[in-house]
Amino acid sequence: MNSQEVTPVPLCIAETISDEIEQMYDEITRRAYEIFQQRGGNSTLDLEDWLTAERELLSKPNVRVEEKKGQIVVTVYLGKISLQELHILITPHAMLVHAPSSTGMKKLFRAIQFPLRIDVTKAEASYGEGCLILTA
């Protein structure tokens, strides 16, 4: 990565990311139910309805997690994104990368589990060339 194009990204430290995951689960559930009703409401709420709702609502970027010399390096392939809308929530065990949906766009949402516990106070994130890199 060209260091001239790298931008530091603020992190929000939390105890858990479960509240955000639960909110997203609720959004997907509501949309899946709407799809079920559009199909006439016959048969039970189908896994296909859930998967369709998830595809409609979410953009889940690819991620690479590596352990290097006792550090965790997480690379999230975001493409072009407004850093003002990007939110990164980290805990000692996981991180959540999310951004609200723009008009007609899917909501960016990706939860990542760390292979080992991190010290959140030493974690740093930067964005450049379409990638978010967290080092902890």
Contact map, one row per residue, 1 for C-alpha under 8 A:
1110110000000000000000000000000000000000000000000000000000000000000000000000000000000000000000000000000000000000000000000000000110000000
1111110000000000000000000000000000000000000000000000000000000000000000000000000000000000000000000000000000000000000000000000000100000000
1111110000000000000000000000000000000000000000000000000000000000000000000000000000000000000000000000000000000000000000000000000000000000
0111110000000000000000000000000000000000000000000000000000000000000000000000000000000000000000000000000000000000000000000000000000000000
1111111000000000000000000000000000000000000000000000000000000000000000000000000000000000000000000000000000000000000000000000000110000000
1111111100000000000000000000000000000000000000000000000000000000000000000000000000000000000000000000000000000000000000000000011110000000
0000111110000000000000000000000000000000000000000000000000000000000000000000000000000000000000000000000000000000000000000000011100000000
0000011111000000000000000000000000000000000000000000000000000000000000000000000000000000000000000000000000000000000000000001111000000000
0000001111100000000000000000000000000000000000000000000000000000000000000000000000100000000000000000000000000000000000000001111000000000
0000000111110000000000000000000000000000000000000000000000000000000000000000000000000001000000000000000000000000000000000001100000000000
0000000011111000000000000000000000000000000000000000000000000000000000000000000000000011110000000000000000000000000000000001100000000000
0000000001111100000000000000000000000000000000000000000000000000000000000000000000000011110000000000000000000000000000000000000000000000
0000000000111110000000000000000000000000000000000000000000000000000000000000000000000000111000000000000000000000000000010000000000000000
0000000000011111100000000000000000000000000000000000000000000000000000000000000000000000111000000000000000000000000000000000000000000000
0000000000001111100000000000000000000000000000000000000000000000000000000000000000000000001100000000000000000000000000000000000000000000
0000000000000111111000000000000000000000000000000000000000000000000000000000000000000000011000000000000000000000000000000000000000000000
0000000000000111111110000000000000000000000000000000000000000000000000000000000000000000111001110000000000000000000000000000000000000000
0000000000000001111111000000000000000000000000000000000000000000000000000000000000000000000000000000000000000000000000000000000000000000
0000000000000001111111100000000000000000000000000000000000000000000000000000000000000000000000000000000000000000000000000000000000000000
0000000000000000111111110000000000000000000000000000000000000000000000000000000000000000000000000000000000000000000000000000000000000000
0000000000000000111111111000000000000000000000000000000000000000000000000000000000000000000000000000000000000000000000000000000000000000
0000000000000000011111111100000000000000000000000000000000000000000000000000000000000000000000000000000000000000000000000000000000000000
0000000000000000001111111110000000000000000000000000000000000000000000000000000000000000000000000000000000000000000000000000000000000000
0000000000000000000111111111000000000000000000000000000000000000000000000000000000000000000000000000000000000000000000000000000000000000
0000000000000000000011111111100000000000000000000000000000000000000000000000000000000000000000000000000000000000000000000000000000000000
0000000000000000000001111111110000000000000000000000000000000000000000000000000000000000000000000000000000000000000000000000000000000000
0000000000000000000000111111111000000000000000000000000000000000000000000000000000000000000000000000000000000000000000000000000000000000
0000000000000000000000011111111100000000000000000100110010000000000000000000000000000000000000000000000000000000000000000000000000000000
0000000000000000000000001111111110000000000000000100100000000000000000000000000000000000000000000000000000000000000000000000000000000000
0000000000000000000000000111111111000000000000000000000000000000000000000000000000000000000000000000000000000000000000000000000000000000
0000000000000000000000000011111111100000000000000100100000000000000000000000000000000000000000000000000000000000000000000000000000000000
0000000000000000000000000001111111110000000010001111100000000000000000000000000000000000000000000000000000000000000000000000000000000000
0000000000000000000000000000111111111000000010001000000000000000000000000000000000000000000000000000000000000000000000000000000000000000
0000000000000000000000000000011111111100000000000000000000000000000000000000000000000000000000000000000000000000000000000000000000000000
0000000000000000000000000000001111111110000000001000100000000000000000000000000000000000000000000000000000000000000000000000000000000000
0000000000000000000000000000000111111111110011001000000000000000000000000000000000000000000000000000000000000000000000000000000000000000
0000000000000000000000000000000011111111110000000000000000000000000000000000000000000000000000000000000000000000000000000000000000000000
0000000000000000000000000000000001111111100000000000000000000000000000000000000000000000000000000000000000000000000000000000000000000000
0000000000000000000000000000000000111111110000000000000000000000000000000000000000000000000000000000000000000000000000000000000000000000
0000000000000000000000000000000000011111110000000000000000000000000000000000000000000000000000000000000000000000000000000000000000000000
0000000000000000000000000000000000011111111100000000000000000000000000000000000000000000000000000000000000000000000000000000000000000000
0000000000000000000000000000000000011011111100000000000000000000000000000000000000000000000000000000000000000000000000000000000000000000
0000000000000000000000000000000000000000111111000000000000000000000000000000000000000000000000000000000000000000000000000000000000000000
0000000000000000000000000000000000000000111111000000000000000000000000000000000000000000000000000000000000000000000000000000000000000000
0000000000000000000000000000000110010000001111101000000000000000000000000000000000000000000000000000000000000000000000000000000000000000
0000000000000000000000000000000000010000001111111100000000000000000000000000000000000000000000000000000000000000000000000000000000000000
0000000000000000000000000000000000000000000011111110000000000000000000000000000000000000000000000000000000000000000000000000000000000000
0000000000000000000000000000000000000000000001111111000000000000000000000000000000000000000000000000000000000000000000000000000000000000
0000000000000000000000000000000110110000000011111111100000000000000000000000000000000000000000000000000000000000000000000000000000000000
0000000000000000000000000001101100000000000001111111110000000000000000000000000000000000000000000000000000000000000000000000000000000000
0000000000000000000000000000000100000000000000111111111000000000000000000000000000000000000000000000000000000000000000000000000000000000
0000000000000000000000000000000100000000000000011111111100000000000000000000000000000000000000000000000000000000000000000000000000000000
0000000000000000000000000001101100100000000000001111111110000000000000000000000000000000000000000000000000000000000000000000000000000000
0000000000000000000000000001000000000000000000000111111111000000000000000000000000000000000000000000000000000000000000000000000000000000
0000000000000000000000000000000000000000000000000011111111100000000000000000000000000000000000000000000000000000000000000000000000000000
0000000000000000000000000000000000000000000000000001111111000000000000000000000000000000000000000000000001000000000000000000000000000000
0000000000000000000000000001000000000000000000000000111111100000000000000000000000000000000000000000000001100000000000000000000000000000
0000000000000000000000000000000000000000000000000000011111110000000000000000000000000000000000000000000001111000000000000000000000000000
0000000000000000000000000000000000000000000000000000001011111000000000000000000000000000000000000000000001111000000000000000000000000000
0000000000000000000000000000000000000000000000000000000001111100000000000000000000000000000000000000000000011100000000000000000000000000
0000000000000000000000000000000000000000000000000000000000111110000000000001110000000000000000000000000000011100000000000000000000000000
0000000000000000000000000000000000000000000000000000000000011111000000000001110000000000000000000000000000000000000000000000000000000000
0000000000000000000000000000000000000000000000000000000000001111100000000111100000000000000000000000000000000000000000000000000000000000
0000000000000000000000000000000000000000000000000000000000000111110000000111000000000000000000000000000000000000000000000000000000000000
0000000000000000000000000000000000000000000000000000000000000011111000011110000000000000000000000000000000000000010000000000000000000000
0000000000000000000000000000000000000000000000000000000000000001111100011100000000000000000000000000000000000000000000000000000000000000
0000000000000000000000000000000000000000000000000000000000000000111111111000000000000000000000000000000000000000001000000000000000000000
0000000000000000000000000000000000000000000000000000000000000000011111111000000000000000000000000000000000000000000000000000000000000000
0000000000000000000000000000000000000000000000000000000000000000001111100000000000000000000000000000000000000000000000000000000000000000
0000000000000000000000000000000000000000000000000000000000000000001111110000000000000000000000000000000000000000000000000000000000000000
0000000000000000000000000000000000000000000000000000000000000000001111111000000000000000000000000000000000000000000000000000000000000011
0000000000000000000000000000000000000000000000000000000000000000111101111100000000000000000000000000000000000000010101000000000000000111
0000000000000000000000000000000000000000000000000000000000000000111100111110000000000000000000000000000000000000000000000000000000001111
0000000000000000000000000000000000000000000000000000000000000011110000011111000000000000000000000000000000000000000000000000000000011110
0000000000000000000000000000000000000000000000000000000000000011100000001111100000000000000000000000000000000000000000000000000000111100
0000000000000000000000000000000000000000000000000000000000001111000000000111110000000000000000000000000000000000000000000000000000111000
0000000000000000000000000000000000000000000000000000000000001110000000000011111000000000000000000000000000000000000000000000000001110000
0000000000000000000000000000000000000000000000000000000000001100000000000001111110000000000000000000000000000000000000000000000001110000
0000000000000000000000000000000000000000000000000000000000000000000000000000111110000000000000000000000000000000000000000000000011100000
0000000000000000000000000000000000000000000000000000000000000000000000000000011111000000000000000000000000000000000000000000000001000000
0000000000000000000000000000000000000000000000000000000000000000000000000000011111101100000000000000000000000000000000000000000001000000
0000000000000000000000000000000000000000000000000000000000000000000000000000000111111100000000000000000000000000000000000000000000000000
0000000010000000000000000000000000000000000000000000000000000000000000000000000011111100000000000000000000000000000000000000000000000000
0000000000000000000000000000000000000000000000000000000000000000000000000000000001111100000000000000000000000000000000000000000000000000
0000000000000000000000000000000000000000000000000000000000000000000000000000000011111110000000000011000000000000000000000000000000000000
0000000000000000000000000000000000000000000000000000000000000000000000000000000011111111000000001111000000000000000000000000000000000000
0000000000110000000000000000000000000000000000000000000000000000000000000000000000001111100000011110000000000000000000000000000000000000
0000000001110000000000000000000000000000000000000000000000000000000000000000000000000111110000111100000000000000000000000000000000000000
0000000000111100100000000000000000000000000000000000000000000000000000000000000000000011111000111000000000000000000000000000000000000000
0000000000111101100000000000000000000000000000000000000000000000000000000000000000000001111111110000000000000000000000010000000000000000
0000000000001111100000000000000000000000000000000000000000000000000000000000000000000000111111100000000000000000000001010000000000000000
0000000000000010000000000000000000000000000000000000000000000000000000000000000000000000011111000000000000000000000011110000000000000000
0000000000000000000000000000000000000000000000000000000000000000000000000000000000000000011111100000000000000000111111000000000000000000
0000000000000000100000000000000000000000000000000000000000000000000000000000000000000000011111110000000000000011110000000000000000000000
0000000000000000100000000000000000000000000000000000000000000000000000000000000000000001111011111000000000000011110000000000000000000000
0000000000000000100000000000000000000000000000000000000000000000000000000000000000000011110001111100000000001111000000000000000000000000
0000000000000000000000000000000000000000000000000000000000000000000000000000000000000111100000111110000000011110000000000000000000000000
0000000000000000000000000000000000000000000000000000000000000000000000000000000000000111000000011111000000111100000000000000000000000000
0000000000000000000000000000000000000000000000000000000000000000000000000000000000001110000000001111100000111000000000000000000000000000
0000000000000000000000000000000000000000000000000000000000000000000000000000000000001100000000000111110000110000000000000000000000000000
0000000000000000000000000000000000000000000000000000000000000000000000000000000000000000000000000011111111110000000000000000000000000000
0000000000000000000000000000000000000000000000000000000000000000000000000000000000000000000000000001111111100000000000000000000000000000
0000000000000000000000000000000000000000000000000000000000000000000000000000000000000000000000000000111110000000000000000000000000000000
0000000000000000000000000000000000000000000000000000000000000000000000000000000000000000000000000000111111000000000000000000000000000000
0000000000000000000000000000000000000000000000000000000000000000000000000000000000000000000000000000111111100000000000000000000000000000
0000000000000000000000000000000000000000000000000000000111100000000000000000000000000000000000000000110111110000000000000000000000000000
0000000000000000000000000000000000000000000000000000000011100000000000000000000000000000000000000111110011111000000000000000000000000000
0000000000000000000000000000000000000000000000000000000001111000000000000000000000000000000000001111100001111100000000000000000000000000
0000000000000000000000000000000000000000000000000000000001111000000000000000000000000000000000011110000000111110000000000000000000000000
0000000000000000000000000000000000000000000000000000000000011000000000000000000000000000000000011100000000011111000000000000000000000000
0000000000000000000000000000000000000000000000000000000000000000000000000000000000000000000001111000000000001111100000000000000000000000
0000000000000000000000000000000000000000000000000000000000000000000000000000000000000000000001110000000000000111110000000000000000000000
0000000000000000000000000000000000000000000000000000000000000000000000000000000000000000000011100000000000000011111000000000000000000000
0000000000000000000000000000000000000000000000000000000000000000100000010000000000000000000011100000000000000001111111000000000000000000
0000000000000000000000000000000000000000000000000000000000000000001000000000000000000000000010000000000000000000111110000000000000000000
0000000000000000000000000000000000000000000000000000000000000000000000010000000000000000000010000000000000000000011111000000000000000000
0000000000000000000000000000000000000000000000000000000000000000000000000000000000000000000110000000000000000000011111100000000000000000
0000000000000000000000000000000000000000000000000000000000000000000000010000000000000000001110000000000000000000010111110010000000000001
0000000000000000000000000000000000000000000000000000000000000000000000000000000000000000000100000000000000000000000011111110000000000001
0000000000001000000000000000000000000000000000000000000000000000000000000000000000000000011100000000000000000000000001111110000000000001
0000000000000000000000000000000000000000000000000000000000000000000000000000000000000000000000000000000000000000000000111110000000000000
0000000000000000000000000000000000000000000000000000000000000000000000000000000000000000000000000000000000000000000000111111000000000001
0000000000000000000000000000000000000000000000000000000000000000000000000000000000000000000000000000000000000000000001111111100000000111
0000000111100000000000000000000000000000000000000000000000000000000000000000000000000000000000000000000000000000000000000111110000000111
0000000111100000000000000000000000000000000000000000000000000000000000000000000000000000000000000000000000000000000000000011111000011110
0000011110000000000000000000000000000000000000000000000000000000000000000000000000000000000000000000000000000000000000000001111100011100
0000011110000000000000000000000000000000000000000000000000000000000000000000000000000000000000000000000000000000000000000000111111111000
1100111000000000000000000000000000000000000000000000000000000000000000000000000000000000000000000000000000000000000000000000011111110000
1000110000000000000000000000000000000000000000000000000000000000000000000000001000000000000000000000000000000000000000000000001111100000
0000000000000000000000000000000000000000000000000000000000000000000000000000111110000000000000000000000000000000000000000000001111110000
0000000000000000000000000000000000000000000000000000000000000000000000000011111000000000000000000000000000000000000000000000001111111000
0000000000000000000000000000000000000000000000000000000000000000000000000111110000000000000000000000000000000000000000000000111101111100
0000000000000000000000000000000000000000000000000000000000000000000000001111000000000000000000000000000000000000000000000000111000111110
0000000000000000000000000000000000000000000000000000000000000000000000011110000000000000000000000000000000000000000000000011110000011111
0000000000000000000000000000000000000000000000000000000000000000000000111100000000000000000000000000000000000000000000000011100000001111
0000000000000000000000000000000000000000000000000000000000000000000000111000000000000000000000000000000000000000000001110111000000000111
